[in-house]
Amino acid sequence: GITFDISIEDKIMLFGDSEQITRLISILMDNAMSYTNENGKVKISAFRTSSKIHIAFSNTGKEIPKEKREKIFRRFYRDNEERGGRGNHYGLGLAIAHSVVQLHHGKISVKCEKGFNTFEIVLPAQN
């Protein structure tokens, strides 16, 4: 019952640890699918600017409260009860994602607007 909207720019080259980047993408995909409401939508986008690569995972569902948006990147922090997540979540995925992004000299953030929770990763691009 989940609709996907995928917009990935062609020929984006990302340099880094391929296993860790794969893990990062897997964590954010699982997170988006787990917290999407019934008959909801997941959007995935990736594009490059001159010096950065932007990757975003957005999903419809209950908004992450403002006061909890920074906490969700902490190890063992869980908000499943409030947001109604499905699956086995132990509060490690987003902490791991945060670590992977930091190891690749990037930033990860979350914003909630227009009915979507969006996790955005910004990584340096190689020229």
MOPAC internal coordinates of N, CA, C and O (Angstrom, degrees):
PM7 1SCF
backbone

  N    0.0000 0     0.00 0     0.00 0    0    0    0
  C    1.4522 1     0.00 0     0.00 0    1    0    0
  C    1.5095 1   113.58 1     0.00 0    2    1    0
  O    1.2310 1   119.50 1  -169.98 1    3    2    1
  N    1.3284 1   118.57 1    10.02 1    3    2    1
  C    1.4579 1   121.25 1  -179.88 1    5    3    2
  C    1.5268 1   109.14 1  -101.86 1    6    5    3
  O    1.2310 1   120.45 1   -47.38 1    7    6    5
  N    1.3240 1   116.74 1   132.62 1    7    6    5
  C    1.4550 1   122.40 1   176.04 1    9    7    6
  C    1.5272 1   108.56 1   -96.16 1   10    9    7
  O    1.2310 1   120.81 1   -41.63 1   11   10    9
  N    1.3221 1   116.05 1   138.37 1   11   10    9
  C    1.4597 1   120.84 1   179.44 1   13   11   10
  C    1.5171 1   110.29 1  -111.57 1   14   13   11
  O    1.2310 1   120.90 1   -41.60 1   15   14   13
  N    1.3243 1   115.88 1   138.40 1   15   14   13
  C    1.4635 1   123.65 1   174.85 1   17   15   14
  C    1.5257 1   105.17 1  -125.93 1   18   17   15
  O    1.2310 1   120.55 1   -70.48 1   19   18   17
  N    1.3343 1   116.56 1   109.52 1   19   18   17
  C    1.4610 1   121.18 1  -174.35 1   21   19   18
  C    1.5217 1   109.74 1  -116.66 1   22   21   19
  O    1.2310 1   121.16 1   -52.83 1   23   22   21
  N    1.3241 1   115.38 1   127.17 1   23   22   21
  C    1.4610 1   122.20 1   179.23 1   25   23   22
  C    1.5299 1   108.06 1  -135.01 1   26   25   23
  O    1.2310 1   120.89 1   -83.62 1   27   26   25
  N    1.3235 1   115.90 1    96.38 1   27   26   25
  C    1.4572 1   121.31 1  -177.80 1   29   27   26
  C    1.5225 1   108.82 1  -121.02 1   30   29   27
  O    1.2310 1   121.48 1   -59.48 1   31   30   29
  N    1.3106 1   114.77 1   120.52 1   31   30   29
  C    1.4590 1   121.16 1   179.50 1   33   31   30
  C    1.5349 1   109.87 1   -63.83 1   34   33   31
  O    1.2310 1   120.53 1   -37.84 1   35   34   33
  N    1.3144 1   116.58 1   142.16 1   35   34   33
  C    1.4618 1   121.56 1   178.27 1   37   35   34
  C    1.5213 1   111.40 1   -67.67 1   38   37   35
  O    1.2310 1   121.73 1   -29.69 1   39   38   37
  N    1.3022 1   114.30 1   150.31 1   39   38   37
  C    1.4716 1   123.72 1   169.84 1   41   39   38
  C    1.5268 1   114.56 1    58.02 1   42   41   39
  O    1.2310 1   120.38 1  -138.78 1   43   42   41
  N    1.3190 1   116.89 1    41.22 1   43   42   41
  C    1.4579 1   120.07 1   172.75 1   45   43   42
  C    1.5229 1   107.05 1   -83.47 1   46   45   43
  O    1.2310 1   120.74 1   -55.72 1   47   46   45
  N    1.3051 1   116.18 1   124.28 1   47   46   45
  C    1.4622 1   121.65 1   178.48 1   49   47   46
  C    1.5227 1   108.94 1  -106.61 1   50   49   47
  O    1.2310 1   121.19 1   -55.34 1   51   50   49
  N    1.3133 1   115.33 1   124.66 1   51   50   49
  C    1.4503 1   121.21 1   179.06 1   53   51   50
  C    1.5172 1   107.81 1  -121.19 1   54   53   51
  O    1.2310 1   120.22 1   -55.65 1   55   54   53
  N    1.3071 1   117.19 1   124.35 1   55   54   53
  C    1.4526 1   121.90 1   179.91 1   57   55   54
  C    1.5161 1   109.01 1  -101.15 1   58   57   55
  O    1.2310 1   120.99 1   -50.03 1   59   58   57
  N    1.3134 1   115.71 1   129.97 1   59   58   57
  C    1.4527 1   120.34 1   179.79 1   61   59   58
  C    1.5086 1   109.43 1   166.66 1   62   61   59
  O    1.2310 1   120.96 1    13.42 1   63   62   61
  N    1.3024 1   115.78 1  -166.58 1   63   62   61
  C    1.4542 1   122.97 1   179.11 1   65   63   62
  C    1.5265 1   108.33 1   -77.89 1   66   65   63
  O    1.2310 1   120.02 1   -70.81 1   67   66   65
  N    1.3202 1   117.57 1   109.19 1   67   66   65
  C    1.4656 1   121.14 1  -173.29 1   69   67   66
  C    1.5301 1   112.35 1   -62.17 1   70   69   67
  O    1.2310 1   119.75 1   144.41 1   71   70   69
  N    1.3283 1   118.08 1   -35.59 1   71   70   69
  C    1.4729 1   120.22 1   177.95 1   73   71   70
  C    1.5177 1   110.80 1   -65.29 1   74   73   71
  O    1.2310 1   120.62 1   137.21 1   75   74   73
  N    1.3275 1   116.42 1   -42.79 1   75   74   73
  C    1.4602 1   120.03 1  -179.36 1   77   75   74
  C    1.5323 1   111.59 1   -68.67 1   78   77   75
  O    1.2310 1   120.07 1   139.98 1   79   78   77
  N    1.3161 1   117.47 1   -40.02 1   79   78   77
  C    1.4633 1   120.72 1   178.24 1   81   79   78
  C    1.5295 1   109.93 1   -65.21 1   82   81   79
  O    1.2310 1   120.54 1   139.00 1   83   82   81
  N    1.3389 1   116.56 1   -41.00 1   83   82   81
  C    1.4719 1   120.41 1   176.59 1   85   83   82
  C    1.5212 1   110.03 1   -60.93 1   86   85   83
  O    1.2310 1   120.40 1   137.93 1   87   86   85
  N    1.3126 1   116.85 1   -42.07 1   87   86   85
  C    1.4675 1   121.09 1   178.38 1   89   87   86
  C    1.5308 1   110.71 1   -63.15 1   90   89   87
  O    1.2310 1   120.61 1   136.61 1   91   90   89
  N    1.3113 1   116.43 1   -43.39 1   91   90   89
  C    1.4659 1   121.69 1   178.14 1   93   91   90
  C    1.5262 1   111.08 1   -57.27 1   94   93   91
  O    1.2310 1   120.69 1   130.13 1   95   94   93
  N    1.3266 1   116.30 1   -49.87 1   95   94   93
  C    1.4652 1   120.89 1  -179.13 1   97   95   94
  C    1.5273 1   110.47 1   -63.05 1   98   97   95
  O    1.2310 1   120.69 1   138.49 1   99   98   97
  N    1.3222 1   116.28 1   -41.51 1   99   98   97
  C    1.4697 1   121.07 1   179.30 1  101   99   98
  C    1.5247 1   111.63 1   -62.18 1  102  101   99
  O    1.2310 1   120.44 1   136.91 1  103  102  101
  N    1.3186 1   116.76 1   -43.09 1  103  102  101
  C    1.4709 1   120.99 1   179.06 1  105  103  102
  C    1.5250 1   110.38 1   -61.69 1  106  105  103
  O    1.2310 1   120.30 1   133.42 1  107  106  105
  N    1.3239 1   117.02 1   -46.58 1  107  106  105
  C    1.4641 1   119.47 1  -177.24 1  109  107  106
  C    1.5266 1   112.12 1   -70.10 1  110  109  107
  O    1.2310 1   120.29 1   146.27 1  111  110  109
  N    1.3311 1   117.05 1   -33.73 1  111  110  109
  C    1.4667 1   119.95 1   175.83 1  113  111  110
  C    1.5329 1   110.08 1   -66.67 1  114  113  111
  O    1.2310 1   120.43 1   133.74 1  115  114  113
  N    1.3250 1   116.78 1   -46.26 1  115  114  113
  C    1.4609 1   120.57 1   178.87 1  117  115  114
  C    1.5310 1   110.70 1   -60.87 1  118  117  115
  O    1.2310 1   120.68 1   137.18 1  119  118  117
  N    1.3117 1   116.31 1   -42.82 1  119  118  117
  C    1.4594 1   121.26 1   179.17 1  121  119  118
  C    1.5327 1   110.98 1   -60.98 1  122  121  119
  O    1.2310 1   120.58 1   133.39 1  123  122  121
  N    1.3317 1   116.50 1   -46.61 1  123  122  121
  C    1.4707 1   120.32 1  -179.66 1  125  123  122
  C    1.5250 1   111.05 1   -61.70 1  126  125  123
  O    1.2310 1   120.52 1   135.48 1  127  126  125
  N    1.3254 1   116.61 1   -44.52 1  127  126  125
  C    1.4659 1   119.77 1  -178.72 1  129  127  126
  C    1.5294 1   111.73 1   -69.17 1  130  129  127
  O    1.2310 1   120.22 1   142.39 1  131  130  129
  N    1.3174 1   117.18 1   -37.61 1  131  130  129
  C    1.4647 1   121.25 1  -178.03 1  133  131  130
  C    1.5169 1   112.88 1   -67.91 1  134  133  131
  O    1.2310 1   120.09 1   148.36 1  135  134  133
  N    1.3170 1   117.44 1   -31.64 1  135  134  133
  C    1.4594 1   120.33 1  -175.47 1  137  135  134
  C    1.5299 1   113.99 1  -105.23 1  138  137  135
  O    1.2310 1   120.35 1  -173.17 1  139  138  137
  N    1.3274 1   116.94 1     6.83 1  139  138  137
  C    1.4576 1   119.79 1   175.58 1  141  139  138
  C    1.5209 1   109.04 1   -77.34 1  142  141  139
  O    1.2310 1   120.94 1   -43.08 1  143  142  141
  N    1.3030 1   115.81 1   136.92 1  143  142  141
  C    1.4589 1   120.29 1   178.70 1  145  143  142
  C    1.5423 1   110.22 1   -70.35 1  146  145  143
  O    1.2310 1   120.90 1   -15.49 1  147  146  145
  N    1.3159 1   115.89 1   164.51 1  147  146  145
  C    1.4551 1   120.88 1   178.75 1  149  147  146
  C    1.5258 1   109.60 1   -57.46 1  150  149  147
  O    1.2310 1   120.67 1   -45.41 1  151  150  149
  N    1.3335 1   116.32 1   134.59 1  151  150  149
  C    1.4667 1   123.00 1  -176.82 1  153  151  150
  C    1.5286 1   111.90 1    58.94 1  154  153  151
  O    1.2310 1   120.92 1  -149.21 1  155  154  153
  N    1.3250 1   115.85 1    30.79 1  155  154  153
  C    1.4517 1   121.30 1  -178.56 1  157  155  154
  C    1.5124 1   112.75 1   -88.95 1  158  157  155
  O    1.2310 1   121.45 1    13.44 1  159  158  157
  N    1.3275 1   114.84 1  -166.56 1  159  158  157
  C    1.4588 1   121.17 1  -174.33 1  161  159  158
  C    1.5247 1   110.26 1  -135.00 1  162  161  159
  O    1.2310 1   121.11 1   -39.57 1  163  162  161
  N    1.3308 1   115.49 1   140.43 1  163  162  161
  C    1.4596 1   122.93 1   172.57 1  165  163  162
  C    1.5174 1   107.18 1  -118.84 1  166  165  163
  O    1.2310 1   120.90 1   -50.53 1  167  166  165
  N    1.3322 1   115.88 1   129.47 1  167  166  165
  C    1.4648 1   121.67 1   176.37 1  169  167  166
  C    1.5301 1   108.11 1  -114.48 1  170  169  167
  O    1.2310 1   121.28 1   -45.06 1  171  170  169
  N    1.3229 1   115.16 1   134.94 1  171  170  169
  C    1.4567 1   121.10 1   176.55 1  173  171  170
  C    1.5202 1   107.05 1  -126.57 1  174  173  171
  O    1.2310 1   120.71 1   -50.47 1  175  174  173
  N    1.3271 1   116.25 1   129.53 1  175  174  173
  C    1.4563 1   119.03 1   178.39 1  177  175  174
  C    1.5216 1   109.76 1  -138.55 1  178  177  175
  O    1.2310 1   121.59 1   -29.37 1  179  178  177
  N    1.3152 1   114.56 1   150.63 1  179  178  177
  C    1.4619 1   120.92 1   175.52 1  181  179  178
  C    1.5217 1   107.74 1  -150.32 1  182  181  179
  O    1.2310 1   121.26 1   -47.65 1  183  182  181
  N    1.3216 1   115.19 1   132.35 1  183  182  181
  C    1.4616 1   120.05 1   177.27 1  185  183  182
  C    1.5157 1   108.90 1  -153.84 1  186  185  183
  O    1.2310 1   121.56 1   -16.06 1  187  186  185
  N    1.3044 1   114.62 1   163.94 1  187  186  185
  C    1.4597 1   121.48 1  -179.45 1  189  187  186
  C    1.5181 1   110.49 1  -117.75 1  190  189  187
  O    1.2310 1   121.05 1   -42.11 1  191  190  189
  N    1.3212 1   115.61 1   137.89 1  191  190  189
  C    1.4558 1   121.27 1   166.45 1  193  191  190
  C    1.5296 1   105.24 1  -102.89 1  194  193  191
  O    1.2310 1   119.53 1     6.95 1  195  194  193
  N    1.3034 1   118.49 1  -173.05 1  195  194  193
  C    1.4666 1   119.75 1  -176.41 1  197  195  194
  C    1.5245 1   113.11 1   -59.61 1  198  197  195
  O    1.2310 1   119.49 1   145.66 1  199  198  197
  N    1.3151 1   118.57 1   -34.34 1  199  198  197
  C    1.4604 1   119.89 1  -175.56 1  201  199  198
  C    1.5237 1   115.19 1  -127.10 1  202  201  199
  O    1.2310 1   120.01 1  -178.59 1  203  202  201
  N    1.3144 1   117.58 1     1.41 1  203  202  201
  C    1.4714 1   120.68 1  -175.97 1  205  203  202
  C    1.5233 1   111.48 1  -136.78 1  206  205  203
  O    1.2310 1   121.78 1   -27.46 1  207  206  205
  N    1.3173 1   114.19 1   152.54 1  207  206  205
  C    1.4685 1   121.69 1   170.86 1  209  207  206
  C    1.5205 1   106.40 1  -112.76 1  210  209  207
  O    1.2310 1   120.85 1   -51.90 1  211  210  209
  N    1.3261 1   115.98 1   128.10 1  211  210  209
  C    1.4614 1   122.57 1  -178.90 1  213  211  210
  C    1.5264 1   108.61 1  -111.86 1  214  213  211
  O    1.2310 1   121.03 1   -53.34 1  215  214  213
  N    1.3217 1   115.63 1   126.66 1  215  214  213
  C    1.4624 1   121.59 1   176.97 1  217  215  214
  C    1.5194 1   106.55 1  -127.78 1  218  217  215
  O    1.2310 1   120.36 1   -48.49 1  219  218  217
  N    1.3286 1   116.92 1   131.51 1  219  218  217
  C    1.4644 1   119.94 1  -178.57 1  221  219  218
  C    1.5194 1   110.94 1  -135.06 1  222  221  219
  O    1.2310 1   121.33 1   -40.66 1  223  222  221
  N    1.3170 1   115.06 1   139.34 1  223  222  221
  C    1.4582 1   123.73 1   172.89 1  225  223  222
  C    1.5209 1   106.52 1  -120.60 1  226  225  223
  O    1.2310 1   120.51 1   -59.51 1  227  226  225
  N    1.3285 1   116.64 1   120.49 1  227  226  225
  C    1.4606 1   121.80 1   179.71 1  229  227  226
  C    1.5181 1   108.94 1  -122.16 1  230  229  227
  O    1.2310 1   121.02 1   -33.72 1  231  230  229
  N    1.3194 1   115.66 1   146.28 1  231  230  229
  C    1.4620 1   119.53 1   175.60 1  233  231  230
  C    1.5214 1   110.52 1  -145.63 1  234  233  231
  O    1.2310 1   121.78 1   -32.12 1  235  234  233
  N    1.3305 1   114.19 1   147.88 1  235  234  233
  C    1.4551 1   119.39 1   172.62 1  237  235  234
  C    1.5275 1   107.12 1   -77.59 1  238  237  235
  O    1.2310 1   120.87 1   -21.83 1  239  238  237
  N    1.2947 1   115.95 1   158.17 1  239  238  237
  C    1.4669 1   120.77 1   179.91 1  241  239  238
  C    1.5120 1   109.06 1   144.42 1  242  241  239
  O    1.2310 1   121.21 1     5.61 1  243  242  241
  N    1.3332 1   115.29 1  -174.39 1  243  242  241
  C    1.4612 1   119.43 1  -179.89 1  245  243  242
  C    1.5143 1   110.36 1   -61.93 1  246  245  243
  O    1.2310 1   121.40 1   -44.78 1  247  246  245
  N    1.3136 1   114.92 1   135.22 1  247  246  245
  C    1.4634 1   121.00 1  -179.70 1  249  247  246
  C    1.5249 1   110.40 1   -67.41 1  250  249  247
  O    1.2310 1   121.29 1   -38.21 1  251  250  249
  N    1.3244 1   115.14 1   141.79 1  251  250  249
  C    1.4603 1   120.62 1   174.04 1  253  251  250
  C    1.5274 1   106.66 1   -76.39 1  254  253  251
  O    1.2310 1   119.90 1   -58.78 1  255  254  253
  N    1.3218 1   117.79 1   121.22 1  255  254  253
  C    1.4682 1   119.36 1  -179.12 1  257  255  254
  C    1.5271 1   111.46 1   -58.07 1  258  257  255
  O    1.2310 1   120.81 1   -36.56 1  259  258  257
  N    1.3281 1   116.06 1   143.44 1  259  258  257
  C    1.4687 1   121.88 1  -176.99 1  261  259  258
  C    1.5231 1   112.50 1   -52.16 1  262  261  259
  O    1.2310 1   120.77 1   137.04 1  263  262  261
  N    1.3246 1   116.13 1   -42.96 1  263  262  261
  C    1.4628 1   119.78 1  -175.68 1  265  263  262
  C    1.5339 1   112.99 1   -70.36 1  266  265  263
  O    1.2310 1   120.26 1   169.80 1  267  266  265
  N    1.3262 1   117.11 1   -10.20 1  267  266  265
  C    1.4669 1   120.56 1  -178.79 1  269  267  266
  C    1.5243 1   113.37 1  -107.61 1  270  269  267
  O    1.2310 1   119.84 1   175.29 1  271  270  269
  N    1.3066 1   117.91 1    -4.71 1  271  270  269
  C    1.4729 1   120.76 1  -173.90 1  273  271  270
  C    1.5179 1   113.41 1   -65.18 1  274  273  271
  O    1.2310 1   119.17 1   144.53 1  275  274  273
  N    1.3050 1   119.20 1   -35.47 1  275  274  273
  C    1.4684 1   120.30 1   177.24 1  277  275  274
  C    1.5288 1   110.78 1   -79.97 1  278  277  275
  O    1.2310 1   120.38 1   148.14 1  279  278  277
  N    1.3183 1   116.89 1   -31.86 1  279  278  277
  C    1.4689 1   120.97 1  -177.37 1  281  279  278
  C    1.5287 1   112.59 1   -66.89 1  282  281  279
  O    1.2310 1   119.96 1   152.04 1  283  282  281
  N    1.3220 1   117.67 1   -27.96 1  283  282  281
  C    1.4672 1   119.36 1  -173.78 1  285  283  282
  C    1.5235 1   113.37 1   -65.58 1  286  285  283
  O    1.2310 1   119.74 1   165.68 1  287  286  285
  N    1.3315 1   118.10 1   -14.32 1  287  286  285
  C    1.4619 1   121.50 1   178.25 1  289  287  286
  C    1.5393 1   111.91 1   -90.27 1  290  289  287
  O    1.2310 1   120.29 1  -179.28 1  291  290  289
  N    1.3335 1   117.06 1     0.72 1  291  290  289
  C    1.4660 1   121.45 1   178.20 1  293  291  290
  C    1.5247 1   110.04 1   -85.20 1  294  293  291
  O    1.2310 1   121.30 1   -33.62 1  295  294  293
  N    1.3232 1   115.11 1   146.38 1  295  294  293
  C    1.4683 1   119.81 1   177.49 1  297  295  294
  C    1.5216 1   110.85 1   -61.07 1  298  297  295
  O    1.2310 1   121.01 1   -42.54 1  299  298  297
  N    1.3138 1   115.67 1   137.46 1  299  298  297
  C    1.4624 1   126.15 1   175.82 1  301  299  298
  C    1.5275 1   114.28 1    68.34 1  302  301  299
  O    1.2310 1   119.73 1  -172.81 1  303  302  301
  N    1.3248 1   118.12 1     7.19 1  303  302  301
  C    1.4629 1   119.62 1   175.99 1  305  303  302
  C    1.5183 1   108.41 1   -79.46 1  306  305  303
  O    1.2310 1   120.76 1   -50.98 1  307  306  305
  N    1.3351 1   116.16 1   129.02 1  307  306  305
  C    1.4556 1   120.79 1   179.29 1  309  307  306
  C    1.5149 1   109.51 1  -131.35 1  310  309  307
  O    1.2310 1   121.75 1   -36.41 1  311  310  309
  N    1.3240 1   114.26 1   143.59 1  311  310  309
  C    1.4560 1   120.14 1   177.07 1  313  311  310
  C    1.5283 1   109.11 1  -131.84 1  314  313  311
  O    1.2310 1   120.04 1  -153.91 1  315  314  313
  N    1.3309 1   117.52 1    26.09 1  315  314  313
  C    1.4623 1   121.65 1  -176.49 1  317  315  314
  C    1.5210 1   113.01 1   -57.46 1  318  317  315
  O    1.2310 1   120.52 1   139.48 1  319  318  317
  N    1.3303 1   116.60 1   -40.52 1  319  318  317
  C    1.4608 1   119.00 1  -175.47 1  321  319  318
  C    1.5223 1   111.40 1   -60.82 1  322  321  319
  O    1.2310 1   120.70 1   137.11 1  323  322  321
  N    1.3128 1   116.26 1   -42.89 1  323  322  321
  C    1.4547 1   119.96 1  -176.68 1  325  323  322
  C    1.5287 1   112.40 1   -75.67 1  326  325  323
  O    1.2310 1   120.24 1   141.62 1  327  326  325
  N    1.3326 1   117.14 1   -38.38 1  327  326  325
  C    1.4559 1   120.16 1  -174.56 1  329  327  326
  C    1.5148 1   112.94 1   -96.28 1  330  329  327
  O    1.2310 1   119.29 1   171.45 1  331  330  329
  N    1.3246 1   118.96 1    -8.55 1  331  330  329
  C    1.4547 1   120.93 1   175.40 1  333  331  330
  C    1.5072 1   115.03 1    73.38 1  334  333  331
  O    1.2310 1   119.82 1  -140.26 1  335  334  333
  N    1.3189 1   117.95 1    39.74 1  335  334  333
  C    1.4646 1   120.82 1  -179.73 1  337  335  334
  C    1.5195 1   112.24 1   -68.19 1  338  337  335
  O    1.2310 1   121.19 1   -27.78 1  339  338  337
  N    1.3377 1   115.33 1   152.22 1  339  338  337
  C    1.4532 1   121.97 1   176.46 1  341  339  338
  C    1.5178 1   108.42 1  -107.19 1  342  341  339
  O    1.2310 1   120.85 1   -25.92 1  343  342  341
  N    1.3196 1   115.99 1   154.08 1  343  342  341
  C    1.4576 1   119.64 1   175.31 1  345  343  342
  C    1.5072 1   111.59 1    92.96 1  346  345  343
  O    1.2310 1   121.66 1    -0.34 1  347  346  345
  N    1.3178 1   114.43 1   179.66 1  347  346  345
  C    1.4631 1   121.68 1  -179.80 1  349  347  346
  C    1.5172 1   109.63 1   -92.96 1  350  349  347
  O    1.2310 1   121.26 1   -71.60 1  351  350  349
  N    1.3101 1   115.19 1   108.40 1  351  350  349
  C    1.4600 1   120.58 1   178.83 1  353  351  350
  C    1.5098 1   107.90 1  -122.01 1  354  353  351
  O    1.2310 1   120.86 1   -46.10 1  355  354  353
  N    1.3307 1   115.96 1   133.90 1  355  354  353
  C    1.4531 1   120.84 1  -175.38 1  357  355  354
  C    1.5174 1   113.14 1  -117.22 1  358  357  355
  O    1.2310 1   120.23 1  -171.58 1  359  358  357
  N    1.3196 1   117.16 1     8.42 1  359  358  357
  C    1.4521 1   119.86 1   178.25 1  361  359  358
  C    1.5167 1   113.79 1    79.98 1  362  361  359
  O    1.2310 1   120.21 1  -156.95 1  363  362  361
  N    1.3327 1   117.21 1    23.05 1  363  362  361
  C    1.4615 1   120.42 1  -179.69 1  365  363  362
  C    1.5251 1   113.41 1  -111.44 1  366  365  363
  O    1.2310 1   119.91 1   151.68 1  367  366  365
  N    1.3111 1   117.77 1   -28.32 1  367  366  365
  C    1.4626 1   121.58 1  -172.68 1  369  367  366
  C    1.5117 1   114.05 1   -55.66 1  370  369  367
  O    1.2310 1   119.68 1   127.23 1  371  370  369
  N    1.3115 1   118.21 1   -52.77 1  371  370  369
  C    1.4637 1   120.22 1  -177.72 1  373  371  370
  C    1.5238 1   112.11 1   -70.62 1  374  373  371
  O    1.2310 1   120.19 1   151.49 1  375  374  373
  N    1.3313 1   117.23 1   -28.51 1  375  374  373
  C    1.4638 1   120.04 1   174.35 1  377  375  374
  C    1.5285 1   109.92 1   -66.91 1  378  377  375
  O    1.2310 1   120.25 1   138.97 1  379  378  377
  N    1.3235 1   117.13 1   -41.03 1  379  378  377
  C    1.4598 1   121.20 1   176.75 1  381  379  378
  C    1.5207 1   109.82 1   -65.25 1  382  381  379
  O    1.2310 1   120.32 1   135.12 1  383  382  381
  N    1.3349 1   117.00 1   -44.88 1  383  382  381
  C    1.4692 1   121.05 1   178.56 1  385  383  382
  C    1.5250 1   110.40 1   -57.23 1  386  385  383
  O    1.2310 1   120.58 1   135.49 1  387  386  385
  N    1.3205 1   116.50 1   -44.51 1  387  386  385
  C    1.4620 1   121.82 1   179.00 1  389  387  386
  C    1.5230 1   110.45 1   -60.04 1  390  389  387
  O    1.2310 1   120.05 1   136.05 1  391  390  389
  N    1.3192 1   117.51 1   -43.95 1  391  390  389
  C    1.4678 1   121.70 1   179.63 1  393  391  390
  C    1.5263 1   111.75 1   -63.48 1  394  393  391
  O    1.2310 1   120.62 1   136.48 1  395  394  393
  N    1.3341 1   116.43 1   -43.52 1  395  394  393
  C    1.4653 1   120.59 1   179.55 1  397  395  394
  C    1.5252 1   110.03 1   -61.40 1  398  397  395
  O    1.2310 1   120.38 1   135.29 1  399  398  397
  N    1.3147 1   116.88 1   -44.71 1  399  398  397
  C    1.4681 1   120.82 1  -179.73 1  401  399  398
  C    1.5254 1   109.98 1   -63.04 1  402  401  399
  O    1.2310 1   120.03 1   136.50 1  403  402  401
  N    1.3165 1   117.56 1   -43.50 1  403  402  401
  C    1.4695 1   120.33 1   178.97 1  405  403  402
  C    1.5234 1   111.31 1   -63.48 1  406  405  403
  O    1.2310 1   119.96 1   139.43 1  407  406  405
  N    1.3278 1   117.68 1   -40.57 1  407  406  405
  C    1.4668 1   121.04 1   178.53 1  409  407  406
  C    1.5227 1   112.02 1   -62.02 1  410  409  407
  O    1.2310 1   120.67 1   154.38 1  411  410  409
  N    1.3335 1   116.32 1   -25.62 1  411  410  409
  C    1.4619 1   121.53 1   179.01 1  413  411  410
  C    1.5337 1   111.65 1   -98.79 1  414  413  411
  O    1.2310 1   120.89 1  -163.27 1  415  414  413
  N    1.3414 1   115.91 1    16.73 1  415  414  413
  C    1.4727 1   123.46 1   175.47 1  417  415  414
  C    1.5305 1   112.70 1    60.72 1  418  417  415
  O    1.2310 1   121.27 1  -142.37 1  419  418  417
  N    1.3318 1   115.18 1    37.63 1  419  418  417
  C    1.4558 1   120.24 1   179.83 1  421  419  418
  C    1.5122 1   112.22 1  -118.20 1  422  421  419
  O    1.2310 1   121.55 1    10.63 1  423  422  421
  N    1.3050 1   114.64 1  -169.37 1  423  422  421
  C    1.4692 1   122.09 1   178.79 1  425  423  422
  C    1.5153 1   108.87 1  -134.33 1  426  425  423
  O    1.2310 1   121.17 1   -32.85 1  427  426  425
  N    1.3254 1   115.36 1   147.15 1  427  426  425
  C    1.4560 1   121.79 1   174.26 1  429  427  426
  C    1.5235 1   107.30 1  -127.63 1  430  429  427
  O    1.2310 1   120.83 1   -40.74 1  431  430  429
  N    1.3172 1   116.02 1   139.26 1  431  430  429
  C    1.4584 1   120.42 1  -179.51 1  433  431  430
  C    1.5211 1   109.23 1  -144.58 1  434  433  431
  O    1.2310 1   121.40 1   -15.25 1  435  434  433
  N    1.3134 1   114.92 1   164.75 1  435  434  433
  C    1.4623 1   120.77 1   176.23 1  437  435  434
  C    1.5187 1   108.19 1  -129.35 1  438  437  435
  O    1.2310 1   121.36 1   -39.95 1  439  438  437
  N    1.3249 1   115.00 1   140.05 1  439  438  437
  C    1.4583 1   120.18 1   173.43 1  441  439  438
  C    1.5236 1   107.71 1  -139.22 1  442  441  439
  O    1.2310 1   121.38 1   -24.37 1  443  442  441
  N    1.3048 1   114.96 1   155.63 1  443  442  441
  C    1.4581 1   121.28 1  -178.94 1  445  443  442
  C    1.5188 1   108.19 1  -130.76 1  446  445  443
  O    1.2310 1   121.23 1   -62.90 1  447  446  445
  N    1.3321 1   115.26 1   117.10 1  447  446  445
  C    1.4575 1   119.65 1   179.14 1  449  447  446
  C    1.5203 1   110.18 1  -159.66 1  450  449  447
  O    1.2310 1   120.88 1   -28.47 1  451  450  449
  N    1.3081 1   115.93 1   151.53 1  451  450  449
  C    1.4587 1   123.79 1   176.68 1  453  451  450
  C    1.5291 1   112.42 1    52.64 1  454  453  451
  O    1.2310 1   120.85 1  -143.04 1  455  454  453
  N    1.3374 1   115.98 1    36.96 1  455  454  453
  C    1.4607 1   120.98 1   176.39 1  457  455  454
  C    1.5166 1   114.97 1    81.29 1  458  457  455
  O    1.2310 1   119.69 1  -173.30 1  459  458  457
  N    1.3314 1   118.19 1     6.70 1  459  458  457
  C    1.4620 1   122.53 1  -179.15 1  461  459  458
  C    1.5222 1   111.18 1  -120.82 1  462  461  459
  O    1.2310 1   120.90 1   -38.35 1  463  462  461
  N    1.3269 1   115.89 1   141.65 1  463  462  461
  C    1.4585 1   123.60 1   167.27 1  465  463  462
  C    1.5232 1   105.08 1   -99.27 1  466  465  463
  O    1.2310 1   120.13 1   -56.03 1  467  466  465
  N    1.3196 1   117.37 1   123.97 1  467  466  465
  C    1.4637 1   121.48 1  -175.39 1  469  467  466
  C    1.5156 1   111.07 1  -123.25 1  470  469  467
  O    1.2310 1   121.41 1   -54.45 1  471  470  469
  N    1.3308 1   114.91 1   125.55 1  471  470  469
  C    1.4575 1   122.06 1   172.53 1  473  471  470
  C    1.5172 1   106.44 1  -102.37 1  474  473  471
  O    1.2310 1   120.90 1   -59.79 1  475  474  473
  N    1.3330 1   115.89 1   120.21 1  475  474  473
  C    1.4595 1   120.29 1  -179.03 1  477  475  474
  C    1.5269 1   109.85 1  -115.67 1  478  477  475
  O    1.2310 1   121.74 1   -46.29 1  479  478  477
  N    1.3115 1   114.27 1   133.71 1  479  478  477
  C    1.4505 1   122.24 1   176.04 1  481  479  478
  C    1.5251 1   106.61 1  -111.45 1  482  481  479
  O    1.2310 1   120.56 1   -44.44 1  483  482  481
  N    1.3252 1   116.53 1   135.56 1  483  482  481
  C    1.4581 1   121.58 1   174.49 1  485  483  482
  C    1.5285 1   106.29 1  -126.28 1  486  485  483
  O    1.2310 1   121.20 1   -60.42 1  487  486  485
  N    1.3361 1   115.31 1   119.58 1  487  486  485
  C    1.4607 1   121.89 1  -177.93 1  489  487  486
  C    1.5188 1   109.53 1  -121.83 1  490  489  487
  O    1.2310 1   120.23 1   -29.42 1  491  490  489
  N    1.3299 1   117.16 1   150.58 1  491  490  489
  C    1.4657 1   118.51 1   176.37 1  493  491  490
  C    1.5241 1   110.31 1   -67.26 1  494  493  491
  O    1.2310 1   121.18 1   -38.63 1  495  494  493
  N    1.3237 1   115.34 1   141.37 1  495  494  493
  C    1.4689 1   120.95 1   178.14 1  497  495  494
  C    1.5276 1   109.00 1   -98.23 1  498  497  495
  O    1.2310 1   120.78 1   -35.54 1  499  498  497
  N    1.2990 1   116.12 1   144.46 1  499  498  497
  C    1.4611 1   121.14 1   176.13 1  501  499  498
  C    1.5279 1   108.39 1   -88.74 1  502  501  499
  O    1.2310 1   120.37 1   -39.67 1  503  502  501
  N    1.2975 1   116.90 1   140.33 1  503  502  501
  C    1.4737 1   120.43 1   177.12 1  505  503  502
  C    1.4994 1   111.48 1   -95.35 1  506  505  503
  O    1.2310 1   120.10 1   180.00 1  507  506  505

